[in-house]
């Protein structure tokens, strides 16, 4: 039995049944509405988040777990003789990774290894799942990290944003861009490149066109799929199911998983968002 415990944070958006299956530890980020602070996925659900934003007319802020939060989460497992491999939200998007590294200094050498996913949402989850399966096979931490380093640049992450309102509220597009985009039904597709969120395409028209664009990008890589394809959604489950079914019909993907975006991801992308994530063979 492996003595390696895989950890991630709440932005990894892995389905609960997989977290339970592999005993994956989760450290929640925080969502802050003025004087109220919630733990992502513990004290607040995405639907509750959307309701609050609708009523209050403004977005909350998100905050990383503190080094003390990480130390508190890791300590019980280290006391039992386990080693921790923590796979973090991209260091270019949050101080989560850095705070976990600070916490690692509270423990003996080699007790905690912190790996930068350079990604977000279930693209972290894909790496977490791969690491958990490697650990179950008996691989040591160093070898797992080496394999993750080779896998990391081959991960594709795309989000089709249904509304520009959340990007506007969050300061990521101007009021004029929001107005024009809404009038013209422009739906941006965001990619993660080198750990950063980058506008990749702008699709004009119905949301189905944006979803189809992501599907076509996947189909261009269908012969290189390596492991599961994940469809993630924020309050858009019907569209996510349709996308999953199309992927199953048109590819030989060994797994197509469904996932719901947590509160931190939903804060930045808004309701109606659909994401498509997968790794390619190098």
C-alpha positions as CSV (number, residue, x, y, z in Angstrom):
1,X,0.0,0.0,0.0
2,X,1.3,3.4,-1.0
3,X,2.4,5.9,1.8
4,X,2.0,8.8,-0.6
5,X,-1.0,11.1,-0.1
6,X,-2.0,13.2,-3.0
7,X,-3.4,16.7,-2.2
8,X,-4.8,19.5,-4.3
9,X,-7.0,22.5,-3.7
10,X,-10.6,23.2,-4.3
11,X,-10.0,24.7,-7.8
12,X,-9.1,21.2,-9.1
13,X,-12.8,20.5,-9.5
14,X,-12.5,16.7,-9.5
15,X,-15.8,14.8,-9.1
16,X,-16.3,13.8,-5.4
17,X,-16.4,10.1,-6.2
18,X,-12.9,10.2,-7.7
19,X,-11.5,12.2,-4.7
20,X,-13.0,9.5,-2.4
21,X,-11.8,6.6,-4.5
22,X,-8.2,7.7,-4.3
23,X,-8.2,9.4,-0.9
24,X,-7.3,12.8,-2.4
25,X,-7.0,15.6,0.1
26,X,-8.4,19.0,-0.7
27,X,-7.5,22.4,0.8
28,X,-10.2,25.0,0.0
29,X,-9.6,28.4,-1.3
30,X,-11.7,31.3,0.1
31,X,-14.5,33.3,-1.5
32,X,-15.0,36.7,0.2
33,X,-18.2,38.8,-0.1
34,X,-17.3,42.1,1.7
35,X,-17.3,41.0,5.4
36,X,-18.3,37.4,4.9
37,X,-15.7,34.7,4.1
38,X,-16.6,31.2,2.8
39,X,-14.6,28.1,2.1
40,X,-14.9,27.1,-1.6
41,X,-17.1,24.0,-1.8
42,X,-17.5,23.7,2.0
43,X,-19.5,26.8,3.1
44,X,-20.7,27.9,-0.3
45,X,-21.9,26.2,-3.5
46,X,-21.7,27.7,-7.0
47,X,-25.5,28.1,-7.2
48,X,-25.4,30.0,-3.9
49,X,-22.6,32.1,-5.3
50,X,-24.5,33.0,-8.5
51,X,-27.6,33.9,-6.4
52,X,-25.5,36.3,-4.2
53,X,-23.9,37.9,-7.2
54,X,-27.4,38.4,-8.8
55,X,-28.7,40.0,-5.6
56,X,-25.7,42.1,-4.7
57,X,-24.7,43.1,-8.2
58,X,-21.0,42.6,-7.7
59,X,-18.5,39.8,-7.6
60,X,-16.7,38.4,-4.5
61,X,-13.0,38.2,-4.2
62,X,-11.1,34.9,-4.0
63,X,-8.2,34.3,-1.6
64,X,-5.6,31.6,-1.3
65,X,-5.3,29.3,1.7
66,X,-2.7,30.5,4.2
67,X,0.4,28.6,5.0
68,X,-1.2,27.7,8.3
69,X,-4.2,26.2,6.4
70,X,-1.8,23.9,4.5
71,X,0.1,22.9,7.6
72,X,-3.1,22.0,9.4
73,X,-4.3,19.9,6.5
74,X,-1.0,18.1,6.0
75,X,0.0,17.4,9.6
76,X,-2.3,14.4,10.4
77,X,-1.0,12.5,7.4
78,X,2.6,13.2,8.0
79,X,2.2,12.1,11.7
80,X,1.0,8.8,10.3
81,X,4.1,8.4,8.3
82,X,2.7,9.4,4.9
83,X,4.4,11.7,2.4
84,X,2.5,14.5,0.7
85,X,2.4,15.4,-2.9
86,X,0.5,18.6,-3.3
87,X,-0.6,19.7,-6.9
88,X,-1.3,23.4,-6.9
89,X,-3.4,25.9,-8.9
90,X,-1.1,27.7,-11.3
91,X,1.4,30.0,-9.5
92,X,0.7,32.6,-12.2
93,X,-3.0,32.8,-11.0
94,X,-2.7,32.6,-7.2
95,X,-0.4,32.7,-4.2
96,X,-1.7,29.2,-3.3
97,X,1.4,27.4,-4.7
98,X,3.7,29.8,-2.8
99,X,1.8,29.4,0.5
100,X,2.0,25.6,0.2
101,X,5.7,25.8,-0.3
102,X,6.0,27.9,2.9
103,X,4.0,25.3,4.8
104,X,6.2,22.5,3.5
105,X,9.1,24.0,5.5
106,X,7.2,23.2,8.7
107,X,7.9,19.5,8.1
108,X,11.0,17.4,7.7
109,X,12.9,17.2,4.4
110,X,11.0,15.2,1.8
111,X,7.7,15.2,3.8
112,X,5.9,17.6,1.5
113,X,6.5,18.0,-2.2
114,X,4.7,20.9,-3.9
115,X,4.1,20.7,-7.7
116,X,2.9,23.7,-9.8
117,X,0.2,22.4,-12.2
118,X,0.5,25.6,-14.3
119,X,-3.3,25.2,-14.8
120,X,-6.7,25.5,-13.3
121,X,-10.0,23.6,-12.8
122,X,-10.0,20.0,-13.9
123,X,-6.8,20.4,-15.8
124,X,-5.3,20.3,-12.3
125,X,-7.6,17.4,-11.7
126,X,-6.3,15.5,-14.6
127,X,-2.8,15.8,-13.1
128,X,-4.1,14.9,-9.6
129,X,-5.8,11.8,-11.0
130,X,-2.7,10.7,-12.9
131,X,-0.6,11.2,-9.8
132,X,-3.0,9.2,-7.6
133,X,-3.0,6.3,-10.0
134,X,0.8,6.3,-10.2
135,X,1.0,6.3,-6.4
136,X,-1.4,3.4,-6.3
137,X,0.9,1.5,-8.6
138,X,3.7,2.0,-6.1
139,X,5.7,4.8,-7.8
140,X,7.7,7.1,-5.6
141,X,7.2,10.8,-5.4
142,X,10.2,11.7,-7.5
143,X,9.1,9.5,-10.4
144,X,5.6,10.8,-10.2
145,X,6.8,14.4,-10.4
146,X,9.0,13.6,-13.3
147,X,6.0,12.1,-15.2
148,X,3.8,15.1,-14.3
149,X,6.5,17.4,-15.6
150,X,6.4,15.6,-19.0
151,X,2.6,15.6,-19.0
152,X,2.0,19.2,-18.0
153,X,2.8,21.0,-21.3
154,X,0.6,18.6,-23.2
155,X,-2.6,19.5,-21.4
156,X,-5.2,21.5,-23.3
157,X,-7.6,23.8,-21.4
158,X,-10.4,25.7,-23.0
159,X,-13.4,27.5,-21.5
160,X,-16.3,28.9,-23.6
161,X,-17.7,31.9,-21.6
162,X,-21.4,32.4,-22.0
163,X,-21.7,36.0,-20.7
164,X,-19.2,38.8,-20.5
165,X,-20.9,40.2,-17.3
166,X,-18.6,38.3,-14.9
167,X,-15.5,39.3,-16.8
168,X,-16.8,42.9,-16.7
169,X,-17.6,42.8,-12.9
170,X,-14.2,41.3,-12.3
171,X,-12.4,44.0,-14.2
172,X,-11.3,41.8,-17.1
173,X,-13.2,43.7,-19.8
174,X,-14.5,47.2,-20.0
175,X,-18.1,48.4,-19.9
176,X,-18.0,49.2,-23.6
177,X,-16.6,45.7,-24.4
178,X,-19.3,44.2,-22.3
179,X,-22.0,46.2,-24.1
180,X,-20.7,45.5,-27.6
181,X,-20.0,41.9,-26.8
182,X,-23.5,41.4,-25.5
183,X,-25.2,43.2,-28.4
184,X,-23.2,41.1,-30.9
185,X,-23.5,37.8,-29.0
186,X,-19.7,37.5,-28.8
187,X,-18.6,34.5,-26.7
188,X,-14.9,34.4,-25.9
189,X,-13.0,31.1,-25.5
190,X,-10.3,31.3,-22.9
191,X,-7.2,29.0,-23.0
192,X,-4.6,28.4,-20.4
193,X,-1.1,28.9,-21.9
194,X,2.0,28.7,-19.7
195,X,-0.1,28.9,-16.6
196,X,-2.0,32.1,-17.6
197,X,-5.6,32.6,-18.8
198,X,-5.4,33.9,-22.4
199,X,-8.3,35.0,-24.7
200,X,-7.9,32.5,-27.6
201,X,-11.0,33.0,-29.9
202,X,-14.1,35.1,-30.1
203,X,-17.1,33.2,-31.5
204,X,-20.1,35.3,-32.6
205,X,-23.6,33.8,-32.4
206,X,-25.3,31.1,-30.3
207,X,-23.4,29.4,-27.6
208,X,-23.5,26.1,-29.5
209,X,-21.0,27.7,-32.0
210,X,-18.5,28.2,-29.2
211,X,-19.0,24.7,-27.9
212,X,-18.6,23.3,-31.4
213,X,-15.3,25.3,-31.8
214,X,-13.9,23.6,-28.7
215,X,-15.1,20.2,-30.0
216,X,-13.4,20.7,-33.3
217,X,-10.1,21.6,-31.5
218,X,-10.4,18.3,-29.6
219,X,-11.2,16.3,-32.7
220,X,-8.0,17.7,-34.3
221,X,-6.1,16.0,-31.5
222,X,-8.3,12.8,-31.1
223,X,-5.5,10.5,-32.2
224,X,-3.2,11.9,-29.4
225,X,-5.6,11.7,-26.5
226,X,-3.8,10.5,-23.4
227,X,-6.1,9.6,-20.5
228,X,-9.5,11.1,-19.7
229,X,-11.3,14.0,-21.4
230,X,-13.1,16.2,-18.9
231,X,-16.1,18.4,-19.6
232,X,-16.6,20.9,-16.8
233,X,-19.5,23.3,-16.5
234,X,-20.8,26.2,-14.4
235,X,-24.6,25.9,-14.2
236,X,-24.7,24.5,-17.7
237,X,-25.2,20.7,-17.2
238,X,-27.4,20.1,-20.2
239,X,-24.9,21.5,-22.6
240,X,-22.1,19.6,-20.8
241,X,-24.0,16.3,-21.2
242,X,-24.5,17.0,-25.0
243,X,-20.8,17.8,-25.4
244,X,-19.8,14.6,-23.5
245,X,-22.1,12.5,-25.7
246,X,-20.6,14.1,-28.9
247,X,-17.1,13.3,-27.6
248,X,-18.1,9.7,-26.9
249,X,-19.5,9.3,-30.4
250,X,-16.6,10.9,-32.3
251,X,-13.5,9.8,-30.4
252,X,-12.0,6.7,-28.8
253,X,-11.4,8.5,-25.5
254,X,-10.9,5.9,-22.8
255,X,-12.8,8.1,-20.3
256,X,-15.0,11.2,-20.6
257,X,-15.6,12.6,-17.2
258,X,-18.2,15.2,-16.1
259,X,-17.3,17.9,-13.5
260,X,-18.8,21.0,-12.0
261,X,-16.8,24.2,-11.6
262,X,-16.3,25.2,-8.0
263,X,-16.9,28.7,-6.6
264,X,-13.5,30.2,-7.3
265,X,-13.6,29.2,-11.0
266,X,-17.3,30.2,-11.3
267,X,-16.4,33.7,-9.8
268,X,-14.1,34.4,-12.8
269,X,-16.1,32.7,-15.6
270,X,-19.8,33.0,-14.6
271,X,-22.8,30.8,-15.2
272,X,-23.2,29.0,-18.5
273,X,-19.5,28.4,-18.9
274,X,-18.4,25.1,-20.5
275,X,-14.8,23.9,-20.2
276,X,-13.0,21.1,-22.1
277,X,-9.8,19.6,-20.8
278,X,-7.5,16.8,-21.8
279,X,-3.9,15.7,-22.1
280,X,-2.2,14.8,-25.4
281,X,0.5,12.1,-25.9
282,X,3.9,13.8,-26.2
